[in-house]
């Protein structure tokens, strides 16, 4: 694999006349550089892989795009003592 950084991405069908979910899942499974993590819905897949492998996959799949997985850190809402009691 040329690019060693693997990222989690959402492969999303944005055109109803594009390739079917089963075809997209089979292409992900057939690629040694991509991993299918989960079928999120009838129109999206959670995948993991390098950017160059994802670009090759998108070149072959009509009507699909890729979106980054965005995570947020939860804020710490616990009460804190600002100053020790005097």
OpenMM code with the backbone's topology and positions (N, CA, C; nanometers):
from openmm import Vec3, app, unit

residues = "UNK UNK UNK UNK UNK UNK UNK UNK UNK UNK UNK UNK UNK UNK UNK UNK UNK UNK UNK UNK UNK UNK UNK UNK UNK UNK UNK UNK UNK UNK UNK UNK UNK UNK UNK UNK UNK UNK UNK UNK UNK UNK UNK UNK UNK UNK UNK UNK UNK UNK UNK UNK UNK UNK UNK UNK UNK UNK UNK UNK UNK UNK UNK UNK UNK UNK UNK UNK UNK UNK UNK UNK UNK UNK UNK UNK UNK UNK UNK UNK UNK UNK UNK UNK UNK UNK".split()
positions = [
    Vec3(0.0844, -0.1166, 0.0000),
    Vec3(0.0000, 0.0000, 0.0000),
    Vec3(0.0890, 0.1230, 0.0000),
    Vec3(0.0683, 0.2131, -0.0926),
    Vec3(0.1530, 0.3307, -0.1070),
    Vec3(0.1352, 0.4275, 0.0085),
    Vec3(0.0143, 0.4549, 0.0459),
    Vec3(-0.0136, 0.5470, 0.1546),
    Vec3(-0.0468, 0.4654, 0.2781),
    Vec3(0.0377, 0.4729, 0.3808),
    Vec3(0.0208, 0.3854, 0.4959),
    Vec3(-0.0827, 0.4352, 0.5951),
    Vec3(-0.1307, 0.5571, 0.5801),
    Vec3(-0.2292, 0.6089, 0.6746),
    Vec3(-0.3688, 0.5637, 0.6350),
    Vec3(-0.4285, 0.4823, 0.7211),
    Vec3(-0.5638, 0.4331, 0.6949),
    Vec3(-0.6631, 0.5215, 0.7702),
    Vec3(-0.7706, 0.5562, 0.7005),
    Vec3(-0.8723, 0.6421, 0.7609),
    Vec3(-1.0076, 0.5739, 0.7524),
    Vec3(-1.0935, 0.6066, 0.8479),
    Vec3(-1.2311, 0.5605, 0.8436),
    Vec3(-1.3128, 0.6608, 0.7643),
    Vec3(-1.3921, 0.6080, 0.6717),
    Vec3(-1.4717, 0.6923, 0.5834),
    Vec3(-1.6096, 0.6312, 0.5647),
    Vec3(-1.7038, 0.7157, 0.5263),
    Vec3(-1.8376, 0.6692, 0.4930),
    Vec3(-1.8518, 0.6730, 0.3423),
    Vec3(-1.8760, 0.5590, 0.2834),
    Vec3(-1.9006, 0.5477, 0.1406),
    Vec3(-2.0512, 0.5610, 0.1232),
    Vec3(-2.0948, 0.6660, 0.0534),
    Vec3(-2.2349, 0.7034, 0.0485),
    Vec3(-2.2868, 0.7066, -0.0951),
    Vec3(-2.4012, 0.6427, -0.1180),
    Vec3(-2.4648, 0.6461, -0.2497),
    Vec3(-2.5475, 0.7739, -0.2588),
    Vec3(-2.5116, 0.8630, -0.3532),
    Vec3(-2.5835, 0.9897, -0.3644),
    Vec3(-2.6715, 0.9964, -0.4885),
    Vec3(-2.6597, 0.9002, -0.5784),
    Vec3(-2.7468, 0.8944, -0.6959),
    Vec3(-2.8232, 0.7625, -0.6934),
    Vec3(-2.9560, 0.7678, -0.7022),
    Vec3(-3.0325, 0.6432, -0.6949),
    Vec3(-3.0060, 0.5476, -0.8111),
    Vec3(-2.9615, 0.5993, -0.9248),
    Vec3(-2.9336, 0.5120, -1.0387),
    Vec3(-2.7882, 0.4658, -1.0427),
    Vec3(-2.7132, 0.4926, -0.9353),
    Vec3(-2.5732, 0.4503, -0.9289),
    Vec3(-2.5619, 0.3016, -0.8980),
    Vec3(-2.4396, 0.2575, -0.8739),
    Vec3(-2.4142, 0.1169, -0.8408),
    Vec3(-2.4893, 0.0789, -0.7140),
    Vec3(-2.5339, -0.0442, -0.7053),
    Vec3(-2.6094, -0.0930, -0.5899),
    Vec3(-2.5169, -0.1172, -0.4710),
    Vec3(-2.5756, -0.1222, -0.3536),
    Vec3(-2.5005, -0.1426, -0.2292),
    Vec3(-2.4220, -0.2733, -0.2324),
    Vec3(-2.4822, -0.3784, -0.2826),
    Vec3(-2.4147, -0.5086, -0.2863),
    Vec3(-2.2890, -0.5024, -0.3730),
    Vec3(-2.2973, -0.4320, -0.4856),
    Vec3(-2.1810, -0.4182, -0.5734),
    Vec3(-2.0703, -0.3385, -0.5048),
    Vec3(-2.1080, -0.2302, -0.4361),
    Vec3(-2.0091, -0.1492, -0.3653),
    Vec3(-1.9425, -0.2303, -0.2548),
    Vec3(-2.0223, -0.3066, -0.1797),
    Vec3(-1.9664, -0.3888, -0.0718),
    Vec3(-1.8725, -0.4945, -0.1281),
    Vec3(-1.9076, -0.5568, -0.2396),
    Vec3(-1.8211, -0.6584, -0.3006),
    Vec3(-1.6886, -0.5986, -0.3473),
    Vec3(-1.6935, -0.4776, -0.4015),
    Vec3(-1.5690, -0.4130, -0.4469),
    Vec3(-1.4791, -0.3770, -0.3289),
    Vec3(-1.5393, -0.3351, -0.2187),
    Vec3(-1.4593, -0.3058, -0.0989),
    Vec3(-1.3963, -0.4340, -0.0470),
    Vec3(-1.4746, -0.5400, -0.0387),
    Vec3(-1.4227, -0.6678, 0.0105),
    Vec3(-1.3158, -0.7261, -0.0816),
    Vec3(-1.3252, -0.6993, -0.2108),
    Vec3(-1.2283, -0.7531, -0.3068),
    Vec3(-1.0954, -0.6785, -0.3030),
    Vec3(-1.0940, -0.5586, -0.2509),
    Vec3(-0.9706, -0.4803, -0.2470),
    Vec3(-0.8879, -0.5164, -0.1233),
    Vec3(-0.7600, -0.5489, -0.1406),
    Vec3(-0.6767, -0.5815, -0.0240),
    Vec3(-0.6413, -0.4585, 0.0599),
    Vec3(-0.6593, -0.3383, 0.0031),
    Vec3(-0.6236, -0.2158, 0.0736),
    Vec3(-0.7410, -0.1515, 0.1462),
    Vec3(-0.8596, -0.2106, 0.1342),
    Vec3(-0.9790, -0.1555, 0.1987),
    Vec3(-1.0406, -0.2593, 0.2914),
    Vec3(-1.1082, -0.2100, 0.3932),
    Vec3(-1.1759, -0.2984, 0.4870),
    Vec3(-1.3186, -0.2503, 0.5056),
    Vec3(-1.4154, -0.3378, 0.4950),
    Vec3(-1.5555, -0.3055, 0.5198),
    Vec3(-1.5810, -0.3245, 0.6686),
    Vec3(-1.6160, -0.2165, 0.7373),
    Vec3(-1.6395, -0.2242, 0.8806),
    Vec3(-1.7859, -0.2498, 0.9142),
    Vec3(-1.8774, -0.1820, 0.8377),
    Vec3(-2.0184, -0.1983, 0.8689),
    Vec3(-2.1045, -0.1439, 0.7559),
    Vec3(-2.2196, -0.2073, 0.7346),
    Vec3(-2.3210, -0.1523, 0.6453),
    Vec3(-2.4108, -0.0653, 0.7320),
    Vec3(-2.3985, 0.0656, 0.7171),
    Vec3(-2.4718, 0.1571, 0.8040),
    Vec3(-2.6193, 0.1669, 0.7695),
    Vec3(-2.6503, 0.1661, 0.6424),
    Vec3(-2.7880, 0.1814, 0.5967),
    Vec3(-2.7969, 0.1241, 0.4564),
    Vec3(-2.9140, 0.1285, 0.3933),
    Vec3(-2.9243, 0.0780, 0.2558),
    Vec3(-2.8437, 0.1591, 0.1537),
    Vec3(-2.7910, 0.2744, 0.1941),
    Vec3(-2.7163, 0.3574, 0.0984),
    Vec3(-2.5777, 0.3972, 0.1473),
    Vec3(-2.5273, 0.3379, 0.2556),
    Vec3(-2.3938, 0.3775, 0.3016),
    Vec3(-2.3193, 0.2622, 0.3670),
    Vec3(-2.1864, 0.2702, 0.3567),
    Vec3(-2.0960, 0.1708, 0.4143),
    Vec3(-1.9885, 0.2423, 0.4945),
    Vec3(-1.9519, 0.1871, 0.6072),
    Vec3(-1.8386, 0.2374, 0.6837),
    Vec3(-1.7181, 0.1560, 0.6413),
    Vec3(-1.6163, 0.2240, 0.5862),
    Vec3(-1.4980, 0.1547, 0.5363),
    Vec3(-1.3732, 0.2140, 0.5999),
    Vec3(-1.2635, 0.1417, 0.5865),
    Vec3(-1.1342, 0.1898, 0.6338),
    Vec3(-1.0322, 0.1597, 0.5255),
    Vec3(-0.9484, 0.2586, 0.4956),
    Vec3(-0.8472, 0.2352, 0.3946),
    Vec3(-0.7643, 0.3581, 0.3659),
    Vec3(-0.6646, 0.3390, 0.2813),
    Vec3(-0.5755, 0.4471, 0.2414),
    Vec3(-0.6440, 0.5327, 0.1351),
    Vec3(-0.6011, 0.6570, 0.1254),
    Vec3(-0.6633, 0.7524, 0.0341),
    Vec3(-0.6532, 0.7081, -0.1113),
    Vec3(-0.5405, 0.6509, -0.1509),
    Vec3(-0.5264, 0.6099, -0.2910),
    Vec3(-0.6181, 0.4932, -0.3252),
    Vec3(-0.6383, 0.4009, -0.2326),
    Vec3(-0.7292, 0.2883, -0.2566),
    Vec3(-0.8738, 0.3358, -0.2649),
    Vec3(-0.9105, 0.4316, -0.1827),
    Vec3(-1.0464, 0.4866, -0.1865),
    Vec3(-1.0691, 0.5617, -0.3172),
    Vec3(-0.9683, 0.6336, -0.3631),
    Vec3(-0.9808, 0.7067, -0.4903),
    Vec3(-1.0004, 0.6095, -0.6068),
    Vec3(-0.9284, 0.4980, -0.6053),
    Vec3(-0.9471, 0.3967, -0.7105),
    Vec3(-1.0882, 0.3382, -0.7056),
    Vec3(-1.1378, 0.3130, -0.5852),
    Vec3(-1.2719, 0.2587, -0.5688),
    Vec3(-1.3768, 0.3555, -0.6217),
    Vec3(-1.3637, 0.4830, -0.5903),
    Vec3(-1.4604, 0.5823, -0.6360),
    Vec3(-1.4575, 0.5993, -0.7876),
    Vec3(-1.3436, 0.5779, -0.8481),
    Vec3(-1.3354, 0.5838, -0.9933),
    Vec3(-1.4158, 0.4737, -1.0601),
    Vec3(-1.4357, 0.3612, -0.9902),
    Vec3(-1.5090, 0.2474, -1.0445),
    Vec3(-1.6577, 0.2480, -1.0089),
    Vec3(-1.6961, 0.3187, -0.9034),
    Vec3(-1.8355, 0.3171, -0.8582),
    Vec3(-1.9091, 0.4418, -0.9043),
    Vec3(-2.0087, 0.4237, -0.9864),
    Vec3(-2.0896, 0.5354, -1.0338),
    Vec3(-2.1945, 0.5706, -0.9278),
    Vec3(-2.2070, 0.6994, -0.8985),
    Vec3(-2.3107, 0.7453, -0.8072),
    Vec3(-2.2763, 0.7366, -0.6600),
    Vec3(-2.1494, 0.7191, -0.6263),
    Vec3(-2.1065, 0.7085, -0.4866),
    Vec3(-2.0044, 0.8177, -0.4572),
    Vec3(-2.0031, 0.8643, -0.3326),
    Vec3(-1.9003, 0.9571, -0.2871),
    Vec3(-1.8520, 0.9126, -0.1499),
    Vec3(-1.7535, 0.9804, -0.1003),
    Vec3(-1.6965, 0.9431, 0.0287),
    Vec3(-1.6992, 1.0652, 0.1204),
    Vec3(-1.7324, 1.0403, 0.2461),
    Vec3(-1.7386, 1.1454, 0.3475),
    Vec3(-1.6493, 1.1050, 0.4642),
    Vec3(-1.5790, 1.2000, 0.5237),
    Vec3(-1.4948, 1.1647, 0.6383),
    Vec3(-1.5797, 1.1365, 0.7622),
    Vec3(-1.5307, 1.0485, 0.8464),
    Vec3(-1.5946, 1.0239, 0.9753),
    Vec3(-1.5443, 1.1312, 1.0707),
    Vec3(-1.6358, 1.2055, 1.1279),
    Vec3(-1.5999, 1.3142, 1.2185),
    Vec3(-1.6334, 1.2713, 1.3602),
    Vec3(-1.5368, 1.2842, 1.4490),
    Vec3(-1.5603, 1.2529, 1.5900),
    Vec3(-1.5358, 1.3773, 1.6733),
    Vec3(-1.6057, 1.3847, 1.7826),
    Vec3(-1.5927, 1.4981, 1.8734),
    Vec3(-1.5615, 1.4459, 2.0126),
    Vec3(-1.4770, 1.5189, 2.0828),
    Vec3(-1.4487, 1.4846, 2.2219),
    Vec3(-1.5614, 1.5390, 2.3086),
    Vec3(-1.6073, 1.4577, 2.4006),
    Vec3(-1.7122, 1.5039, 2.4911),
    Vec3(-1.6527, 1.6014, 2.5918),
    Vec3(-1.7227, 1.7093, 2.6185),
    Vec3(-1.6707, 1.8021, 2.7191),
    Vec3(-1.6836, 1.7412, 2.8585),
    Vec3(-1.5895, 1.7750, 2.9439),
    Vec3(-1.5925, 1.7288, 3.0824),
    Vec3(-1.6814, 1.8252, 3.1607),
    Vec3(-1.7969, 1.7774, 3.2047),
    Vec3(-1.8931, 1.8648, 3.2731),
    Vec3(-1.8916, 1.8476, 3.4249),
    Vec3(-1.7918, 1.7752, 3.4744),
    Vec3(-1.7847, 1.7576, 3.6198),
    Vec3(-1.7493, 1.8898, 3.6868),
    Vec3(-1.8058, 1.9104, 3.8036),
    Vec3(-1.7760, 2.0317, 3.8798),
    Vec3(-1.6308, 2.0273, 3.9264),
    Vec3(-1.5640, 2.1413, 3.9237),
    Vec3(-1.4240, 2.1530, 3.9650),
    Vec3(-1.4115, 2.2579, 4.0748),
    Vec3(-1.3204, 2.2333, 4.1657),
    Vec3(-1.2904, 2.3312, 4.2702),
    Vec3(-1.1835, 2.4224, 4.2132),
    Vec3(-1.2157, 2.5510, 4.2010),
    Vec3(-1.1209, 2.6451, 4.1446),
    Vec3(-1.0123, 2.6817, 4.2446),
    Vec3(-1.0495, 2.6991, 4.3697),
    Vec3(-0.9525, 2.7314, 4.4732),
    Vec3(-0.9809, 2.6438, 4.5947),
    Vec3(-0.8765, 2.6002, 4.6621),
    Vec3(-0.8998, 2.5200, 4.7838),
    Vec3(-0.9688, 2.6064, 4.8900),
    Vec3(-1.0494, 2.5438, 4.9754),
    Vec3(-1.1176, 2.6229, 5.0801),
    Vec3(-1.0168, 2.6838, 5.1770),
    Vec3(-1.0504, 2.8042, 5.2230),
    Vec3(-0.9582, 2.8689, 5.3171),
    Vec3(-1.0027, 2.8589, 5.4594),
] * unit.nanometer
topology = app.Topology()
chain = topology.addChain("A")
for resn in residues:
    res = topology.addResidue(resn, chain)
    for name in ("N", "CA", "C"):
        topology.addAtom(name, app.Element.getBySymbol(name[0]), res)
